[in-house]
Amino acid sequence: MDSITEVVVMNVVMVYDMKADSVLLQNRTRKWKGGCFPGGHLENGETVLNSAVREVKEETGLDVTDLVPCGLVHWNKSGGRHELIFCYRTSHFSGTLSQCDEGVNYWVKRTDLVAEPLAGWFREQLPVFFGRSFAELSHIYDETTGGHPMTLHTQFPLPSADALPGFDSFPENSD
């Protein structure tokens, strides 16, 4: 087994509005194209959670609190590079939505989300944000095929991307 040569730590945050039954989507236009939730890279000297809060502020102008960790996406790329993407969700936000050079930010109804032009990898990871428990989704590089077969570890099955549950199904929103 090869040694790990590099580890990149990132975050993605689903900001949702329960009353409007909507999520904040960012249609990325820079390094790669397609819709996803705001997020970015961990900077030296900050925690993963603090990096998530900072990235949402930088990319959307919104202040977020009470982030709930909902998953971890692990990409094991060729050459020993590993990408760890910490996934969070929150309905606690304030401020005025603004735009950034990463892409266009807009609210979309939860029921219309899968009809949006989502980034291919993001469409596959979307159910992680809607699960009832923490999920680990791993893509481990296979030298034989050159592919990244997916492995999922979670306590409860993830919902289908075509039938995302309401926000009231999240454990943090149950009374």
JOQUI-V947810 format. One record per pair of residues at least 24 apart in sequence whose C-alpha atoms are under 10 Angstrom apart, sorted by the first residue. I is the first residue (numbers start at 1). J is the second residue. D is the distance in Angstrom with one decimal. If there is no record, write none. Layout:
# JOQUI-V947810
I;J;D
I;J;D
This chain:
# JOQUI-V947810
1;80;9.7
2;78;9.8
2;79;8.1
2;80;6.6
3;79;8.6
3;80;6.1
3;81;9.2
4;76;9.1
4;77;9.9
4;78;10.0
4;79;8.0
4;80;4.5
4;81;6.2
4;82;7.2
5;78;10.0
5;79;7.2
5;80;4.9
5;81;5.6
5;82;8.0
6;77;9.8
6;79;8.9
6;80;6.6
6;81;4.7
6;82;6.1
6;83;8.4
7;75;9.9
7;76;9.3
7;80;8.6
7;81;6.0
7;82;4.8
7;83;5.8
7;84;7.4
8;41;7.6
8;42;8.0
8;75;9.7
8;81;7.8
8;82;6.3
8;83;4.8
8;84;6.2
8;85;8.4
9;40;8.6
9;41;6.0
9;42;5.6
9;43;8.8
9;48;7.8
9;51;9.8
9;74;9.6
9;82;8.6
9;83;6.0
9;84;4.9
9;85;6.1
9;86;7.7
10;39;7.3
10;40;5.4
10;41;4.3
10;42;5.6
10;43;9.3
10;48;7.7
10;51;8.3
10;52;8.2
10;55;9.9
10;72;9.8
10;73;9.5
10;83;7.3
10;84;6.0
10;85;4.6
10;86;6.2
10;87;8.8
11;37;9.6
11;38;8.4
11;39;5.2
11;40;5.5
11;41;6.4
11;42;7.5
11;48;7.2
11;49;8.2
11;50;10.0
11;51;7.4
11;52;5.7
11;53;9.4
11;55;8.3
11;56;9.7
11;72;8.9
11;73;9.4
11;84;8.1
11;85;5.0
11;86;4.6
11;87;5.8
11;88;7.6
12;36;8.4
12;37;6.0
12;38;5.7
12;39;4.2
12;40;6.7
12;41;9.2
12;51;9.8
12;52;6.9
12;53;9.8
12;55;8.7
12;56;8.7
12;71;9.8
12;72;9.7
12;73;9.9
12;85;6.9
12;86;6.4
12;87;5.0
12;88;6.3
12;89;8.4
12;129;9.6
13;37;5.8
13;38;5.7
13;39;5.9
13;40;9.3
13;52;6.8
13;53;8.4
13;55;8.8
13;56;7.3
13;64;9.5
13;67;8.1
13;68;9.2
13;69;9.1
13;70;9.6
13;86;8.5
13;87;6.0
13;88;4.7
13;89;5.4
13;90;7.5
13;129;8.6
14;38;7.3
14;39;9.0
14;56;9.5
14;67;9.1
14;68;9.7
14;70;9.8
14;87;7.9
14;88;6.2
14;89;4.5
14;90;6.4
14;91;8.4
14;126;9.5
14;129;7.0
14;130;9.4
15;56;8.9
15;62;9.5
15;64;8.0
15;67;9.0
15;88;8.6
15;89;5.9
15;90;5.1
15;91;5.7
15;92;7.7
15;93;7.5
15;107;9.5
16;89;7.5
16;90;6.2
16;91;4.9
16;92;8.1
16;93;8.6
16;107;8.7
16;108;9.5
16;109;9.6
16;110;8.7
16;167;8.1
17;90;8.7
17;91;5.6
17;92;8.3
17;93;8.7
17;107;8.9
17;108;9.9
17;109;9.3
17;110;9.4
17;167;8.7
18;90;10.0
18;91;6.9
18;92;9.9
18;110;9.7
18;166;8.6
18;167;6.4
18;168;7.9
18;173;9.6
19;91;9.8
19;167;9.7
20;107;9.3
20;108;9.2
20;109;7.5
20;110;9.0
21;107;9.6
21;108;8.4
21;109;5.8
21;110;5.8
21;111;8.2
21;166;7.8
21;167;7.6
21;168;9.9
22;106;9.8
22;107;6.1
22;108;5.2
22;109;4.1
22;110;5.0
22;111;8.2
22;112;8.9
22;113;8.6
22;166;9.9
22;167;9.4
23;89;10.0
23;90;9.9
23;91;9.1
23;106;8.4
23;107;5.6
23;108;5.6
23;109;6.4
23;110;6.1
23;111;9.8
23;112;9.9
23;113;8.0
24;60;9.1
24;97;9.4
24;105;6.9
24;106;5.8
24;107;4.6
24;108;6.5
24;109;9.0
24;110;9.5
24;113;9.8
25;60;9.9
25;103;9.7
25;104;8.2
25;105;5.7
25;106;5.5
25;107;6.0
25;108;6.7
25;109;9.9
25;113;8.6
25;116;9.2
25;118;9.2
26;59;8.9
26;60;8.8
26;99;9.2
26;100;9.6
26;102;8.1
26;103;6.0
26;104;5.4
26;105;4.4
26;106;6.5
26;107;8.7
26;108;10.0
26;118;9.3
27;102;8.2
27;103;5.2
27;104;5.1
27;105;6.5
27;106;8.2
27;116;9.2
27;117;7.9
27;118;7.7
27;119;8.7
28;100;9.9
28;101;8.8
28;102;5.7
28;103;4.2
28;104;6.7
28;105;8.7
28;118;9.2
28;119;8.5
29;101;8.1
29;102;6.2
29;103;5.0
29;104;7.8
30;101;7.6
30;102;5.8
30;103;6.9
31;102;8.3
31;103;10.0
32;102;9.5
32;103;9.9
32;119;8.1
33;102;9.9
33;103;8.8
33;117;8.9
33;118;8.3
33;119;6.3
33;120;9.3
34;103;9.1
34;116;8.7
34;117;5.7
34;118;4.7
34;119;4.1
34;120;7.7
34;121;9.6
34;122;8.6
34;123;9.7
35;103;8.8
35;104;9.0
35;105;9.3
35;113;9.4
35;114;9.9
35;116;7.1
35;117;5.8
35;118;4.0
35;119;5.4
35;120;8.9
35;122;7.7
35;123;8.8
36;103;9.9
36;105;9.7
36;113;9.9
36;116;9.6
36;117;9.1
36;118;6.2
36;119;6.6
36;120;9.6
36;121;9.3
36;122;6.1
36;123;8.2
36;125;9.8
36;126;8.7
37;87;9.7
37;88;9.9
37;89;9.7
37;105;9.1
37;118;9.8
37;122;8.6
37;126;9.4
38;102;9.2
38;103;9.6
38;105;8.6
39;85;9.3
39;86;9.4
39;87;9.0
39;88;9.6
40;85;8.9
40;86;9.9
41;84;9.8
41;85;8.8
42;85;9.9
48;85;9.6
48;86;7.6
49;86;8.6
49;87;9.7
49;88;8.6
52;86;8.6
52;87;8.9
52;88;8.1
53;88;9.9
56;93;10.0
57;95;9.3
57;97;9.4
57;98;9.3
58;98;9.3
58;99;9.3
58;100;7.7
58;102;10.0
59;97;9.2
59;98;7.7
59;99;6.8
59;100;5.4
59;101;8.0
59;102;7.2
59;103;8.6
59;104;9.4
59;105;8.3
60;95;9.3
60;96;8.2
60;97;5.5
60;98;5.1
60;99;5.9
60;100;6.9
60;102;9.8
60;103;9.9
60;104;9.2
60;105;6.8
60;106;9.3
61;94;8.9
61;95;6.7
61;96;6.3
61;97;5.5
61;98;5.2
61;99;7.6
61;100;8.7
62;92;9.9
62;93;6.3
62;94;5.7
62;95;4.9
62;96;6.1
62;97;6.0
62;98;7.8
63;92;8.3
63;93;5.4
63;94;5.3
63;95;6.2
63;96;9.0
63;97;9.7
64;89;9.7
64;90;7.3
64;91;8.1
64;92;5.7
64;93;4.4
64;94;6.7
64;95;9.0
65;89;9.8
65;90;7.2
65;91;8.3
65;92;5.5
65;93;6.4
65;94;8.9
66;90;6.3
66;91;8.0
66;92;6.3
66;93;8.9
66;172;10.0
67;91;8.2
67;92;7.9
67;93;9.9
68;129;9.8
68;134;9.5
68;171;10.0
68;172;8.0
69;129;8.9
69;133;9.3
69;134;7.0
69;135;9.4
70;128;6.7
70;129;5.9
70;130;8.0
70;131;7.2
70;132;8.2
70;133;6.6
70;134;4.6
70;135;6.5
70;136;8.9
70;170;9.9
71;125;9.5
71;127;9.8
71;128;6.0
71;129;7.0
71;130;9.7
71;131;8.7
71;133;8.2
71;134;4.9
71;135;4.5
71;136;5.6
71;137;7.7
71;153;9.8
71;154;9.0
72;125;9.8
72;128;8.3
72;129;9.9
72;134;7.9
72;135;6.4
72;136;4.8
72;137;6.3
72;138;8.2
72;153;9.9
73;125;7.8
73;128;8.8
73;135;8.3
73;136;5.9
73;137;4.8
73;138;5.8
73;139;7.9
73;152;9.4
74;136;7.5
74;137;6.2
74;138;4.6
74;139;6.0
74;140;7.8
74;150;9.6
74;151;9.6
75;137;8.6
75;138;6.0
75;139;4.8
75;140;6.1
75;141;7.8
75;148;8.0
75;150;9.3
76;138;7.8
76;139;6.0
76;140;4.7
76;141;5.4
76;142;9.1
76;148;7.8
77;139;8.2
77;140;7.0
77;141;5.5
77;142;8.9
77;143;9.9
77;146;9.6
77;147;9.3
77;148;8.0
78;140;9.0
78;141;6.1
78;142;8.3
78;143;7.7
78;146;8.2
78;147;9.5
78;148;9.5
79;141;9.2
79;143;9.9
80;141;9.0
81;141;9.8
82;139;9.8
82;140;9.1
82;141;9.8
83;138;9.9
83;139;9.8
84;138;9.3
85;136;9.9
85;137;9.7
86;136;9.5
87;125;9.6
87;126;10.0
87;128;7.9
87;129;7.0
87;134;9.3
87;135;9.3
87;136;9.7
88;128;9.4
88;129;7.2
88;134;9.8
89;129;6.7
89;130;8.8
89;170;9.9
90;172;9.4
91;167;9.2
91;173;9.5
110;163;9.8
110;164;7.6
110;165;8.7
110;166;7.8
110;167;8.9
111;162;8.8
111;163;8.1
111;164;7.3
111;165;8.9
111;166;8.8
112;162;9.7
112;164;9.9
113;161;9.1
113;162;9.1
113;164;8.9
114;161;6.8
114;162;6.6
114;163;9.0
114;164;8.9
115;162;9.1
123;161;7.3
123;162;9.9
124;150;10.0
124;160;9.6
124;161;7.6
125;161;8.7
126;158;9.7
126;159;9.3
126;160;8.9
126;161;6.5
126;162;10.0
126;164;8.9
127;157;9.7
127;158;5.9
127;159;5.7
127;160;6.4
127;161;5.6
127;162;9.2
127;163;9.2
127;164;7.2
127;165;9.4
128;152;9.8
128;154;9.4
128;157;9.9
128;158;6.7
128;159;8.2
128;160;9.8
128;161;9.4
129;158;9.1
129;159;9.6
129;164;9.5
129;170;9.6
130;158;7.4
130;159;7.0
130;160;9.3
130;161;9.0
130;164;6.7
130;165;6.8
130;166;8.4
130;167;7.8
130;169;8.5
130;170;7.4
131;155;9.5
131;156;7.6
131;157;7.6
131;158;5.2
131;159;6.5
131;160;9.7
131;164;9.0
131;165;8.6
131;169;8.7
131;170;7.4
131;171;9.3
132;156;6.7
132;157;8.3
132;158;7.6
132;159;9.0
132;165;9.8
132;169;7.3
132;170;5.7
132;171;6.4
132;172;9.4
133;157;8.8
133;158;8.6
133;170;8.5
133;171;8.0
134;158;9.8
